Amino acid sequence: MRVEIRVQEVPLDVAGEIAGVHAGDPAVGGVASFIGLMRDLNAGDQVSAMTLEHYPGMTEKSLRAIVDEAGRRWPLRAVHLVHRVGRLTPCDPIVFVAVASAHRGAAFHACEFIMDYLKTRAPFWKREELADGQSRWVEARVSDDAAAAAWQVGDGDPEDGG
Amino acid sequence: MIRVLYFASLRETLGRADEALAEPPATVGALHGQLAARGGEWSTVFGGGQQILVAVNQEMAGPDTTLSDGDEVGFFPPVTGG
């Protein structure tokens, strides 16, 4: 499995990353991808900017462990995972995940799995600047914990071979 | 000696990003209690009023995780990446 994981301050090049995950590999039958973007609204408040902090060293290890787990559950040819840190404004991509596999089931499911685990396990924290001048730390969501927990019921999806 | 790191809202509340402890307690749980016993903001953060996650040597850990000389311990709130 080819793996590319980056935590970066520079903006994401989504088209470049998708081309990279496919990379002319003739065994790839499907590429599934997800882009997480910053919105201007959270918990009912207008948000003007957001700063992402992380735990250097642990972040990369944590993301690698999540991608490796995806590779154990599904047959994958390649995974690209890129996460921004630093200051972002609305419409900026925050995170990008792309998965290449022989068939689409594995690609779709692994992509969702990686996002659900990243949301609950990777050491990033968001601080929002609101339109009214206040700033606050974003709170973790119960729905994210529930999404991650749902993957623990079984070991991937037995239908994903085809 | 162990190095203790504080992230995000913990760092803001406690007013420090890191410190070195000459005598590491035996476990993460013992360290947690030692920090709470400092009183003031330390008691607010580590006294059980909010969920605190912990990593030892950059792997998620828990109260029973043992500590050794040279370890790095990170304390942080629930994560909000992605």
gemmi code that builds the backbone of each chain (N, CA, C; Angstrom):
import gemmi

chains = {
    "A": [
        ("MET", (0.862, -1.194, 0.000), (0.000, 0.000, 0.000), (0.899, 1.245, 0.000)),
        ("ARG", (0.696, 2.107, -0.997), (1.446, 3.376, -1.026), (0.748, 4.363, -0.109)),
        ("VAL", (1.520, 4.989, 0.785), (0.928, 5.909, 1.753), (1.644, 7.244, 1.683)),
        ("GLU", (0.874, 8.320, 1.611), (1.423, 9.676, 1.671), (0.621, 10.413, 2.734)),
        ("ILE", (1.283, 10.829, 3.805), (0.615, 11.549, 4.896), (1.379, 12.830, 5.144)),
        ("ARG", (0.665, 13.945, 5.171), (1.307, 15.228, 5.429), (0.465, 16.094, 6.346)),
        ("VAL", (1.130, 16.803, 7.260), (0.523, 17.856, 8.070), (1.221, 19.127, 7.615)),
        ("GLN", (0.483, 20.078, 7.075), (1.151, 21.204, 6.437), (0.459, 22.534, 6.686)),
        ("GLU", (1.273, 23.601, 6.636), (0.739, 24.949, 6.798), (0.272, 25.524, 5.469)),
        ("VAL", (0.759, 25.001, 4.350), (0.409, 25.579, 3.049), (-0.924, 25.014, 2.574)),
        ("PRO", (-1.651, 25.775, 1.728), (-2.956, 25.309, 1.250), (-2.866, 23.985, 0.494)),
        ("LEU", (-3.992, 23.282, 0.484), (-4.065, 21.972, -0.170), (-4.221, 22.107, -1.680)),
        ("ASP", (-3.567, 21.220, -2.416), (-3.730, 21.115, -3.870), (-4.518, 19.844, -4.138)),
        ("VAL", (-5.840, 19.970, -4.123), (-6.698, 18.784, -4.187), (-6.491, 17.999, -5.478)),
        ("ALA", (-6.480, 18.685, -6.611), (-6.318, 17.975, -7.888), (-4.992, 17.230, -7.934)),
        ("GLY", (-3.961, 17.862, -7.429), (-2.637, 17.234, -7.402), (-2.627, 15.989, -6.532)),
        ("GLU", (-3.316, 16.056, -5.405), (-3.335, 14.905, -4.493), (-4.104, 13.735, -5.110)),
        ("ILE", (-5.207, 14.027, -5.793), (-5.979, 12.937, -6.411), (-5.153, 12.277, -7.506)),
        ("ALA", (-4.471, 13.076, -8.314), (-3.604, 12.503, -9.352), (-2.518, 11.656, -8.711)),
        ("GLY", (-2.009, 12.110, -7.592), (-0.935, 11.396, -6.899), (-1.390, 10.065, -6.340)),
        ("VAL", (-2.606, 9.976, -5.839), (-3.036, 8.722, -5.221), (-3.289, 7.660, -6.285)),
        ("HIS", (-3.662, 8.072, -7.463), (-3.873, 7.124, -8.555), (-2.529, 6.749, -9.184)),
        ("ALA", (-1.765, 7.765, -9.553), (-0.364, 7.629, -9.974), (-0.162, 6.590, -11.071)),
        ("GLY", (-1.113, 6.459, -11.992), (-0.923, 5.565, -13.126), (-0.798, 4.094, -12.747)),
        ("ASP", (-1.360, 3.715, -11.619), (-1.304, 2.322, -11.165), (-2.417, 1.534, -11.861)),
        ("PRO", (-2.093, 0.592, -12.738), (-3.141, -0.106, -13.494), (-3.971, -1.073, -12.664)),
        ("ALA", (-3.577, -1.309, -11.407), (-4.379, -2.167, -10.537), (-5.501, -1.396, -9.862)),
        ("VAL", (-5.494, -0.064, -9.989), (-6.512, 0.756, -9.333), (-7.763, 0.808, -10.199)),
        ("GLY", (-8.882, 0.363, -9.603), (-10.162, 0.427, -10.299), (-11.031, 1.552, -9.802)),
        ("GLY", (-10.740, 2.069, -8.607), (-11.550, 3.149, -8.063), (-10.763, 4.008, -7.096)),
        ("VAL", (-11.036, 5.318, -7.120), (-10.455, 6.258, -6.164), (-11.604, 6.981, -5.492)),
        ("ALA", (-11.675, 6.900, -4.152), (-12.683, 7.643, -3.392), (-11.964, 8.714, -2.589)),
        ("SER", (-12.547, 9.915, -2.527), (-11.868, 10.983, -1.797), (-12.864, 11.817, -0.999)),
        ("PHE", (-12.340, 12.532, -0.010), (-13.132, 13.426, 0.825), (-12.322, 14.688, 1.079)),
        ("ILE", (-13.010, 15.837, 1.011), (-12.385, 17.102, 1.385), (-13.195, 17.684, 2.538)),
        ("GLY", (-12.556, 17.982, 3.662), (-13.214, 18.683, 4.758), (-12.891, 20.154, 4.618)),
        ("LEU", (-13.914, 21.007, 4.664), (-13.716, 22.432, 4.415), (-14.174, 23.253, 5.608)),
        ("MET", (-13.575, 24.423, 5.749), (-13.999, 25.297, 6.827), (-15.271, 26.040, 6.418)),
        ("ARG", (-16.271, 26.029, 7.312), (-17.508, 26.765, 7.084), (-17.471, 28.074, 7.860)),
        ("ASP", (-18.409, 28.955, 7.531), (-18.479, 30.234, 8.237), (-19.495, 30.206, 9.371)),
        ("LEU", (-19.991, 29.009, 9.707), (-21.034, 28.895, 10.729), (-20.747, 27.669, 11.586)),
        ("ASN", (-20.741, 27.814, 12.897), (-20.587, 26.664, 13.781), (-21.352, 26.935, 15.067)),
        ("ALA", (-22.150, 25.979, 15.481), (-22.933, 26.090, 16.714), (-23.725, 27.393, 16.745)),
        ("GLY", (-24.268, 27.762, 15.602), (-25.130, 28.935, 15.531), (-24.423, 30.271, 15.435)),
        ("ASP", (-23.104, 30.273, 15.440), (-22.369, 31.544, 15.397), (-21.598, 31.706, 14.096)),
        ("GLN", (-21.504, 32.950, 13.620), (-20.704, 33.254, 12.436), (-19.225, 33.193, 12.810)),
        ("VAL", (-18.468, 32.440, 12.015), (-17.046, 32.247, 12.287), (-16.236, 32.936, 11.191)),
        ("SER", (-15.282, 33.756, 11.558), (-14.502, 34.467, 10.540), (-13.160, 33.807, 10.237)),
        ("ALA", (-12.611, 33.060, 11.194), (-11.338, 32.364, 10.946), (-11.171, 31.258, 11.976)),
        ("MET", (-10.229, 30.373, 11.701), (-9.994, 29.256, 12.604), (-8.496, 28.952, 12.603)),
        ("THR", (-7.957, 28.636, 13.776), (-6.550, 28.238, 13.850), (-6.463, 26.808, 14.341)),
        ("LEU", (-5.734, 25.989, 13.610), (-5.568, 24.576, 13.961), (-4.211, 24.365, 14.602)),
        ("GLU", (-4.243, 23.787, 15.802), (-3.039, 23.427, 16.551), (-2.898, 21.908, 16.486)),
        ("HIS", (-1.673, 21.395, 16.624), (-1.524, 19.944, 16.685), (-0.373, 19.577, 17.590)),
        ("TYR", (-0.162, 18.283, 17.808), (0.899, 17.756, 18.663), (1.970, 17.179, 17.733)),
        ("PRO", (2.964, 17.994, 17.367), (3.967, 17.550, 16.401), (4.632, 16.258, 16.853)),
        ("GLY", (4.767, 15.323, 15.940), (5.311, 14.013, 16.302), (4.187, 13.027, 16.504)),
        ("MET", (3.296, 13.304, 17.441), (2.184, 12.385, 17.684), (1.176, 12.446, 16.535)),
        ("THR", (1.019, 13.634, 15.952), (0.040, 13.770, 14.877), (0.355, 12.803, 13.741)),
        ("GLU", (1.604, 12.831, 13.296), (1.988, 11.971, 12.172), (1.849, 10.496, 12.537)),
        ("LYS", (2.256, 10.142, 13.758), (2.142, 8.743, 14.211), (0.676, 8.311, 14.237)),
        ("SER", (-0.177, 9.175, 14.750), (-1.598, 8.860, 14.884), (-2.240, 8.676, 13.513)),
        ("LEU", (-1.930, 9.564, 12.577), (-2.496, 9.449, 11.235), (-1.993, 8.183, 10.551)),
        ("ARG", (-0.729, 7.861, 10.731), (-0.160, 6.640, 10.142), (-0.851, 5.400, 10.706)),
        ("ALA", (-1.118, 5.402, 12.019), (-1.793, 4.253, 12.640), (-3.200, 4.085, 12.081)),
        ("ILE", (-3.884, 5.187, 11.849), (-5.240, 5.131, 11.301), (-5.207, 4.583, 9.871)),
        ("VAL", (-4.296, 5.074, 9.060), (-4.178, 4.590, 7.676), (-3.764, 3.121, 7.646)),
        ("ASP", (-2.838, 2.723, 8.515), (-2.429, 1.313, 8.583), (-3.614, 0.428, 8.962)),
        ("GLU", (-4.455, 0.896, 9.895), (-5.635, 0.122, 10.281), (-6.578, -0.032, 9.089)),
        ("ALA", (-6.742, 1.035, 8.314), (-7.584, 0.944, 7.113), (-7.016, -0.095, 6.153)),
        ("GLY", (-5.700, -0.122, 6.004), (-5.045, -1.075, 5.119), (-5.192, -2.514, 5.581)),
        ("ARG", (-5.363, -2.713, 6.897), (-5.594, -4.067, 7.413), (-7.022, -4.516, 7.162)),
        ("ARG", (-7.967, -3.555, 7.196), (-9.390, -3.906, 7.067), (-9.819, -4.080, 5.619)),
        ("TRP", (-9.210, -3.312, 4.707), (-9.613, -3.350, 3.298), (-8.395, -3.487, 2.399)),
        ("PRO", (-8.581, -4.080, 1.196), (-7.466, -4.182, 0.249), (-7.269, -2.850, -0.477)),
        ("LEU", (-6.234, -2.111, -0.127), (-6.013, -0.780, -0.676), (-4.711, -0.733, -1.465)),
        ("ARG", (-4.715, 0.026, -2.561), (-3.482, 0.225, -3.323), (-2.712, 1.439, -2.823)),
        ("ALA", (-3.457, 2.505, -2.413), (-2.779, 3.730, -1.974), (-3.719, 4.578, -1.141)),
        ("VAL", (-3.142, 5.354, -0.216), (-3.888, 6.329, 0.585), (-3.085, 7.627, 0.628)),
        ("HIS", (-3.767, 8.734, 0.351), (-3.164, 10.052, 0.584), (-4.004, 10.756, 1.642)),
        ("LEU", (-3.339, 11.306, 2.674), (-4.033, 12.006, 3.748), (-3.244, 13.283, 4.027)),
        ("VAL", (-3.880, 14.428, 3.860), (-3.208, 15.705, 4.096), (-4.081, 16.538, 5.022)),
        ("HIS", (-3.490, 17.109, 6.071), (-4.232, 17.924, 7.035), (-3.526, 19.261, 7.204)),
        ("ARG", (-4.310, 20.332, 7.109), (-3.732, 21.671, 7.310), (-3.611, 21.960, 8.793)),
        ("VAL", (-2.626, 22.796, 9.129), (-2.569, 23.423, 10.444), (-2.308, 24.910, 10.219)),
        ("GLY", (-2.462, 25.698, 11.274), (-2.299, 27.140, 11.131), (-3.652, 27.813, 10.966)),
        ("ARG", (-3.634, 29.027, 10.406), (-4.854, 29.832, 10.335), (-5.585, 29.632, 9.013)),
        ("LEU", (-6.877, 29.333, 9.087), (-7.705, 29.104, 7.907), (-8.888, 30.066, 7.918)),
        ("THR", (-9.442, 30.331, 6.743), (-10.656, 31.136, 6.632), (-11.714, 30.319, 5.886)),
        ("PRO", (-12.984, 30.736, 5.986), (-14.063, 29.933, 5.371), (-13.789, 29.612, 3.905)),
        ("CYS", (-14.165, 28.408, 3.514), (-13.950, 27.794, 2.205), (-12.575, 27.122, 2.079)),
        ("ASP", (-11.678, 27.334, 3.009), (-10.378, 26.660, 2.930), (-10.539, 25.167, 3.198)),
        ("PRO", (-9.911, 24.295, 2.402), (-9.873, 22.878, 2.764), (-9.041, 22.683, 4.028)),
        ("ILE", (-9.581, 21.876, 4.956), (-8.877, 21.568, 6.208), (-8.150, 20.235, 6.072)),
        ("VAL", (-8.844, 19.240, 5.510), (-8.307, 17.883, 5.442), (-8.701, 17.257, 4.113)),
        ("PHE", (-7.822, 16.417, 3.607), (-8.063, 15.685, 2.352), (-7.679, 14.224, 2.564)),
        ("VAL", (-8.597, 13.321, 2.165), (-8.302, 11.885, 2.213), (-8.662, 11.313, 0.848)),
        ("ALA", (-7.778, 10.533, 0.258), (-8.115, 9.810, -0.968), (-7.607, 8.390, -0.834)),
        ("VAL", (-8.416, 7.447, -1.302), (-8.078, 6.028, -1.204), (-8.222, 5.404, -2.581)),
        ("ALA", (-7.220, 4.677, -3.006), (-7.259, 3.965, -4.285), (-7.294, 2.464, -4.010)),
        ("SER", (-8.195, 1.758, -4.709), (-8.320, 0.321, -4.509), (-8.736, -0.320, -5.818)),
        ("ALA", (-8.726, -1.652, -5.839), (-9.149, -2.347, -7.063), (-10.638, -2.112, -7.316)),
        ("HIS", (-11.413, -2.030, -6.218), (-12.865, -1.912, -6.360), (-13.425, -0.827, -5.450)),
        ("ARG", (-14.598, -0.320, -5.797), (-15.105, 0.895, -5.132), (-15.547, 0.674, -3.692)),
        ("GLY", (-16.033, -0.519, -3.338), (-16.512, -0.731, -1.969), (-15.423, -0.432, -0.943)),
        ("ALA", (-14.256, -1.022, -1.153), (-13.141, -0.800, -0.248), (-12.739, 0.674, -0.219)),
        ("ALA", (-12.708, 1.308, -1.385), (-12.292, 2.719, -1.449), (-13.262, 3.611, -0.674)),
        ("PHE", (-14.563, 3.453, -0.917), (-15.570, 4.269, -0.211), (-15.486, 4.049, 1.293)),
        ("HIS", (-15.490, 2.778, 1.723), (-15.537, 2.487, 3.155), (-14.262, 2.906, 3.863)),
        ("ALA", (-13.106, 2.661, 3.257), (-11.849, 3.050, 3.896), (-11.760, 4.566, 4.039)),
        ("CYS", (-12.248, 5.285, 3.026), (-12.221, 6.753, 3.083), (-13.048, 7.253, 4.270)),
        ("GLU", (-14.247, 6.693, 4.430), (-15.109, 7.117, 5.543), (-14.496, 6.708, 6.891)),
        ("PHE", (-13.967, 5.498, 6.945), (-13.327, 5.009, 8.177), (-12.195, 5.937, 8.604)),
        ("ILE", (-11.330, 6.291, 7.655), (-10.189, 7.145, 7.977), (-10.670, 8.490, 8.523)),
        ("MET", (-11.684, 9.071, 7.921), (-12.217, 10.355, 8.421), (-12.813, 10.190, 9.815)),
        ("ASP", (-13.589, 9.132, 10.044), (-14.224, 8.948, 11.356), (-13.178, 8.743, 12.455)),
        ("TYR", (-12.103, 8.023, 12.152), (-11.057, 7.805, 13.159), (-10.220, 9.066, 13.358)),
        ("LEU", (-9.948, 9.768, 12.279), (-9.168, 11.010, 12.377), (-9.888, 12.033, 13.269)),
        ("LYS", (-11.217, 12.113, 13.111), (-11.996, 13.107, 13.866), (-11.938, 12.844, 15.371)),
        ("THR", (-11.677, 11.612, 15.781), (-11.728, 11.270, 17.203), (-10.385, 10.878, 17.803)),
        ("ARG", (-9.360, 10.686, 16.981), (-8.096, 10.184, 17.516), (-6.870, 11.035, 17.187)),
        ("ALA", (-6.935, 11.845, 16.140), (-5.731, 12.575, 15.730), (-5.616, 13.852, 16.550)),
        ("PRO", (-4.436, 14.146, 17.110), (-4.308, 15.264, 18.042), (-4.231, 16.629, 17.361)),
        ("PHE", (-5.395, 17.094, 16.918), (-5.571, 18.454, 16.420), (-6.611, 19.134, 17.298)),
        ("TRP", (-6.493, 20.487, 17.440), (-7.508, 21.250, 18.155), (-7.748, 22.548, 17.394)),
        ("LYS", (-9.043, 22.941, 17.324), (-9.425, 24.114, 16.548), (-9.812, 25.254, 17.478)),
        ("ARG", (-9.289, 26.444, 17.166), (-9.715, 27.642, 17.885), (-10.385, 28.566, 16.875)),
        ("GLU", (-11.637, 28.939, 17.170), (-12.405, 29.768, 16.242), (-12.338, 31.231, 16.617)),
        ("GLU", (-12.273, 32.092, 15.586), (-12.471, 33.534, 15.778), (-13.865, 33.849, 15.252)),
        ("LEU", (-14.733, 34.375, 16.120), (-16.106, 34.644, 15.704), (-16.214, 36.035, 15.087)),
        ("ALA", (-17.292, 36.216, 14.312), (-17.506, 37.498, 13.628), (-17.652, 38.648, 14.619)),
        ("ASP", (-18.123, 38.350, 15.833), (-18.315, 39.419, 16.819), (-17.037, 39.723, 17.607)),
        ("GLY", (-15.937, 39.091, 17.231), (-14.652, 39.404, 17.864), (-14.222, 38.446, 18.953)),
        ("GLN", (-15.152, 37.618, 19.459), (-14.777, 36.640, 20.485), (-13.974, 35.506, 19.855)),
        ("SER", (-13.255, 34.742, 20.688), (-12.693, 33.493, 20.172), (-12.931, 32.386, 21.194)),
        ("ARG", (-12.976, 31.173, 20.706), (-13.290, 30.035, 21.571), (-12.687, 28.764, 20.973)),
        ("TRP", (-12.497, 27.773, 21.849), (-12.057, 26.453, 21.394), (-13.282, 25.670, 20.934)),
        ("VAL", (-13.165, 24.995, 19.800), (-14.238, 24.143, 19.308), (-14.349, 22.923, 20.222)),
        ("GLU", (-15.594, 22.535, 20.527), (-15.819, 21.368, 21.383), (-15.937, 20.101, 20.533)),
        ("ALA", (-15.431, 18.987, 21.075), (-15.585, 17.698, 20.401), (-17.059, 17.322, 20.358)),
        ("ARG", (-17.450, 16.571, 19.336), (-18.865, 16.211, 19.160), (-19.136, 14.759, 19.516)),
        ("VAL", (-20.237, 14.547, 20.197), (-20.673, 13.191, 20.533), (-20.932, 12.386, 19.258)),
        ("SER", (-21.438, 13.041, 18.229), (-21.744, 12.327, 16.972), (-20.467, 11.782, 16.334)),
        ("ASP", (-19.330, 12.489, 16.514), (-18.067, 11.976, 15.977), (-17.643, 10.721, 16.721)),
        ("ASP", (-17.810, 10.730, 18.056), (-17.469, 9.529, 18.832), (-18.345, 8.350, 18.417)),
        ("ALA", (-19.614, 8.617, 18.174), (-20.527, 7.540, 17.774), (-20.135, 6.982, 16.413)),
        ("ALA", (-19.749, 7.858, 15.487), (-19.350, 7.393, 14.150), (-18.112, 6.515, 14.239)),
        ("ALA", (-17.151, 6.912, 15.059), (-15.929, 6.115, 15.199), (-16.239, 4.782, 15.862)),
        ("ALA", (-17.099, 4.810, 16.885), (-17.431, 3.577, 17.616), (-18.121, 2.572, 16.716)),
        ("ALA", (-18.891, 3.037, 15.756), (-19.629, 2.133, 14.867), (-18.685, 1.242, 14.063)),
        ("TRP", (-17.463, 1.688, 13.805), (-16.500, 0.876, 13.053), (-15.938, -0.258, 13.892)),
        ("GLN", (-16.141, -0.206, 15.213), (-15.563, -1.225, 16.064), (-16.428, -2.459, 16.192)),
        ("VAL", (-17.603, -2.432, 15.599), (-18.513, -3.575, 15.735), (-17.962, -4.786, 14.998)),
        ("GLY", (-17.442, -4.540, 13.762), (-16.891, -5.653, 12.993), (-15.543, -5.275, 12.435)),
        ("ASP", (-14.934, -6.140, 11.662), (-13.631, -5.828, 11.046), (-13.828, -5.500, 9.586)),
        ("GLY", (-14.277, -4.273, 9.287), (-14.498, -3.904, 7.903), (-15.753, -4.555, 7.362)),
        ("ASP", (-15.894, -4.579, 6.069), (-17.137, -5.027, 5.472), (-16.837, -6.236, 4.590)),
        ("PRO", (-17.456, -7.389, 4.867), (-17.139, -8.585, 4.069), (-17.527, -8.439, 2.612)),
        ("GLU", (-18.353, -7.437, 2.263), (-18.771, -7.271, 0.873), (-17.738, -6.502, 0.058)),
        ("ASP", (-16.678, -5.982, 0.710), (-15.800, -5.047, 0.025), (-14.834, -5.691, -0.956)),
        ("GLY", (-14.834, -7.003, -1.041), (-13.927, -7.634, -2.018), (-14.385, -7.422, -3.441)),
        ("GLY", (-15.647, -7.134, -3.653), (-16.169, -7.101, -5.031), (-16.687, -5.767, -5.486)),
    ],
    "B": [
        ("MET", (13.763, 12.087, 34.929), (13.077, 13.325, 34.552), (12.100, 13.030, 33.420)),
        ("ILE", (10.896, 13.544, 33.527), (9.943, 13.421, 32.417), (9.546, 14.808, 31.950)),
        ("ARG", (9.128, 14.867, 30.680), (8.674, 16.135, 30.118), (7.164, 16.055, 29.998)),
        ("VAL", (6.464, 17.095, 30.458), (5.007, 17.112, 30.396), (4.584, 18.267, 29.497)),
        ("LEU", (3.731, 17.980, 28.525), (3.269, 18.986, 27.568), (1.777, 19.229, 27.766)),
        ("TYR", (1.366, 20.470, 27.574), (-0.043, 20.843, 27.702), (-0.492, 21.501, 26.406)),
        ("PHE", (-1.639, 21.056, 25.874), (-2.083, 21.553, 24.571), (-3.409, 22.289, 24.669)),
        ("ALA", (-3.631, 23.153, 23.672), (-4.935, 23.784, 23.427), (-5.448, 24.502, 24.680)),
        ("SER", (-6.726, 24.261, 25.025), (-7.329, 25.026, 26.122), (-6.635, 24.765, 27.458)),
        ("LEU", (-6.015, 23.591, 27.602), (-5.274, 23.308, 28.839), (-4.090, 24.263, 28.963)),
        ("ARG", (-3.361, 24.436, 27.875), (-2.218, 25.339, 27.890), (-2.660, 26.752, 28.245)),
        ("GLU", (-3.775, 27.172, 27.668), (-4.272, 28.528, 27.951), (-4.661, 28.683, 29.404)),
        ("THR", (-5.395, 27.717, 29.939), (-5.868, 27.812, 31.319), (-4.705, 27.741, 32.305)),
        ("LEU", (-3.761, 26.845, 32.065), (-2.666, 26.629, 33.006), (-1.550, 27.655, 32.834)),
        ("GLY", (-1.514, 28.283, 31.655), (-0.504, 29.313, 31.422), (0.877, 28.772, 31.124)),
        ("ARG", (0.948, 27.484, 30.768), (2.245, 26.964, 30.338), (2.078, 25.853, 29.309)),
        ("ALA", (3.071, 25.749, 28.423), (3.029, 24.746, 27.353), (3.740, 23.466, 27.747)),
        ("ASP", (4.697, 23.562, 28.648), (5.433, 22.363, 29.029), (6.220, 22.591, 30.306)),
        ("GLU", (6.656, 21.483, 30.901), (7.529, 21.557, 32.063), (8.275, 20.243, 32.200)),
        ("ALA", (9.348, 20.256, 32.997), (10.090, 19.039, 33.301), (9.835, 18.689, 34.757)),
        ("LEU", (9.593, 17.412, 35.022), (9.425, 16.934, 36.407), (10.599, 16.031, 36.737)),
        ("ALA", (11.316, 16.364, 37.785), (12.537, 15.618, 38.120), (12.216, 14.192, 38.555)),
        ("GLU", (11.151, 14.035, 39.353), (10.809, 12.708, 39.890), (9.478, 12.276, 39.292)),
        ("PRO", (9.470, 11.434, 38.254), (8.185, 11.048, 37.679), (7.398, 10.149, 38.630)),
        ("PRO", (6.098, 10.413, 38.794), (5.274, 9.457, 39.538), (5.230, 8.119, 38.800)),
        ("ALA", (4.733, 7.099, 39.485), (4.795, 5.749, 38.905), (3.845, 5.572, 37.726)),
        ("THR", (2.689, 6.239, 37.777), (1.686, 6.057, 36.729), (1.123, 7.404, 36.286)),
        ("VAL", (0.439, 7.357, 35.159), (-0.244, 8.552, 34.659), (-1.279, 9.030, 35.675)),
        ("GLY", (-2.004, 8.082, 36.258), (-3.016, 8.438, 37.261), (-2.409, 9.179, 38.438)),
        ("ALA", (-1.249, 8.710, 38.881), (-0.573, 9.368, 39.999), (-0.122, 10.768, 39.599)),
        ("LEU", (0.360, 10.920, 38.377), (0.768, 12.241, 37.882), (-0.427, 13.182, 37.835)),
        ("HIS", (-1.541, 12.682, 37.322), (-2.778, 13.455, 37.240), (-3.153, 13.989, 38.627)),
        ("GLY", (-3.098, 13.106, 39.628), (-3.425, 13.517, 40.995), (-2.445, 14.541, 41.532)),
        ("GLN", (-1.179, 14.358, 41.198), (-0.146, 15.292, 41.657), (-0.384, 16.684, 41.075)),
        ("LEU", (-0.784, 16.741, 39.818), (-1.042, 18.034, 39.180), (-2.290, 18.687, 39.789)),
        ("ALA", (-3.325, 17.900, 40.039), (-4.555, 18.442, 40.641), (-4.269, 19.045, 42.007)),
        ("ALA", (-3.337, 18.428, 42.730), (-3.031, 18.864, 44.097), (-2.316, 20.211, 44.146)),
        ("ARG", (-1.897, 20.731, 42.986), (-1.262, 22.050, 42.966), (-2.250, 23.152, 43.280)),
        ("GLY", (-3.548, 22.840, 43.161), (-4.582, 23.819, 43.492), (-4.828, 24.813, 42.376)),
        ("GLY", (-5.719, 25.772, 42.630), (-6.023, 26.822, 41.652), (-6.498, 26.234, 40.334)),
        ("GLU", (-5.947, 26.758, 39.244), (-6.344, 26.306, 37.909), (-6.019, 24.824, 37.689)),
        ("TRP", (-4.947, 24.338, 38.344), (-4.553, 22.929, 38.203), (-5.640, 22.019, 38.742)),
        ("SER", (-6.235, 22.431, 39.842), (-7.318, 21.651, 40.424), (-8.554, 21.720, 39.539)),
        ("THR", (-8.792, 22.881, 38.927), (-9.926, 23.037, 38.023), (-9.797, 22.099, 36.827)),
        ("VAL", (-8.591, 22.067, 36.253), (-8.371, 21.270, 35.037), (-8.290, 19.784, 35.346)),
        ("PHE", (-7.484, 19.417, 36.351), (-7.201, 18.005, 36.620), (-8.052, 17.414, 37.726)),
        ("GLY", (-8.948, 18.199, 38.287), (-9.730, 17.727, 39.423), (-10.937, 16.895, 39.061)),
        ("GLY", (-11.124, 16.605, 37.775), (-12.221, 15.726, 37.370), (-13.386, 16.450, 36.740)),
        ("GLY", (-13.309, 17.777, 36.652), (-14.436, 18.534, 36.106), (-14.539, 18.489, 34.594)),
        ("GLN", (-13.438, 18.114, 33.914), (-13.508, 18.045, 32.445), (-12.709, 16.836, 31.972)),
        ("GLN", (-13.032, 16.410, 30.742), (-12.355, 15.237, 30.194), (-10.956, 15.632, 29.726)),
        ("ILE", (-9.953, 14.943, 30.243), (-8.570, 15.182, 29.844), (-8.025, 13.906, 29.220)),
        ("LEU", (-7.493, 14.013, 28.016), (-6.849, 12.866, 27.380), (-5.346, 12.943, 27.640)),
        ("VAL", (-4.691, 11.790, 27.557), (-3.256, 11.763, 27.846), (-2.543, 10.834, 26.870)),
        ("ALA", (-1.347, 11.237, 26.485), (-0.483, 10.393, 25.654), (0.860, 10.263, 26.356)),
        ("VAL", (1.444, 9.076, 26.298), (2.794, 8.865, 26.809), (3.666, 8.447, 25.636)),
        ("ASN", (4.754, 9.188, 25.430), (5.623, 8.952, 24.270), (4.819, 8.900, 22.978)),
        ("GLN", (3.868, 9.813, 22.889), (3.077, 10.062, 21.682), (2.153, 8.925, 21.298)),
        ("GLU", (1.796, 8.077, 22.290), (0.770, 7.053, 22.090), (-0.309, 7.297, 23.136)),
        ("MET", (-1.568, 7.166, 22.750), (-2.659, 7.375, 23.709), (-2.468, 6.455, 24.909)),
        ("ALA", (-2.730, 6.984, 26.104), (-2.484, 6.240, 27.337), (-3.673, 6.404, 28.279)),
        ("GLY", (-3.572, 5.802, 29.452), (-4.652, 5.896, 30.438), (-4.074, 5.983, 31.830)),
        ("PRO", (-4.939, 6.014, 32.840), (-4.459, 6.207, 34.212), (-3.479, 5.133, 34.685)),
        ("ASP", (-3.609, 3.923, 34.167), (-2.737, 2.840, 34.621), (-1.412, 2.772, 33.873)),
        ("THR", (-1.228, 3.605, 32.876), (0.021, 3.574, 32.112), (1.179, 3.969, 33.014)),
        ("THR", (2.217, 3.153, 33.021), (3.355, 3.446, 33.896), (4.267, 4.481, 33.245)),
        ("LEU", (4.984, 5.209, 34.077), (5.903, 6.241, 33.620), (7.334, 5.865, 33.963)),
        ("SER", (8.248, 6.173, 33.035), (9.666, 5.885, 33.256), (10.477, 7.140, 32.985)),
        ("ASP", (11.692, 7.155, 33.500), (12.578, 8.285, 33.273), (12.749, 8.497, 31.766)),
        ("GLY", (12.680, 9.761, 31.339), (12.843, 10.069, 29.918), (11.549, 10.102, 29.127)),
        ("ASP", (10.425, 9.737, 29.743), (9.139, 9.732, 29.039), (8.665, 11.149, 28.727)),
        ("GLU", (7.837, 11.236, 27.676), (7.141, 12.485, 27.336), (5.652, 12.236, 27.551)),
        ("VAL", (5.015, 13.091, 28.333), (3.583, 12.959, 28.614), (2.878, 14.180, 28.049)),
        ("GLY", (1.815, 13.958, 27.299), (1.023, 15.070, 26.767), (-0.380, 15.015, 27.326)),
        ("PHE", (-0.873, 16.154, 27.844), (-2.254, 16.248, 28.308), (-3.013, 17.168, 27.372)),
        ("PHE", (-4.246, 16.788, 26.982), (-5.003, 17.620, 26.055), (-6.498, 17.345, 26.152)),
        ("PRO", (-7.307, 18.280, 25.633), (-8.754, 18.064, 25.613), (-9.110, 17.083, 24.491)),
        ("PRO", (-10.373, 16.616, 24.462), (-10.807, 15.793, 23.328), (-10.486, 16.507, 22.016)),
        ("VAL", (-10.062, 15.715, 21.028), (-9.516, 16.268, 19.786), (-10.619, 16.763, 18.858)),
        ("THR", (-10.263, 17.736, 18.035), (-11.262, 18.331, 17.141), (-10.698, 18.594, 15.744)),
        ("GLY", (-9.929, 17.658, 15.227), (-9.375, 17.818, 13.885), (-10.375, 17.437, 12.809)),
        ("GLY", (-9.888, 17.482, 11.558), (-10.699, 17.041, 10.435), (-11.646, 18.086, 9.899)),
    ],
}
model = gemmi.Model(1)
for chain_id, residues in chains.items():
    chain = gemmi.Chain(chain_id)
    for i, (resn, *xyz) in enumerate(residues, 1):
        res = gemmi.Residue()
        res.name, res.seqid = resn, gemmi.SeqId(i, " ")
        for name, pos in zip(("N", "CA", "C"), xyz):
            atom = gemmi.Atom()
            atom.name, atom.element = name, gemmi.Element(name[0])
            atom.pos, atom.b_iso = gemmi.Position(*pos), 0.0
            res.add_atom(atom)
        chain.add_residue(res)
    model.add_chain(chain)
structure = gemmi.Structure()
structure.add_model(model)
structure.setup_entities()
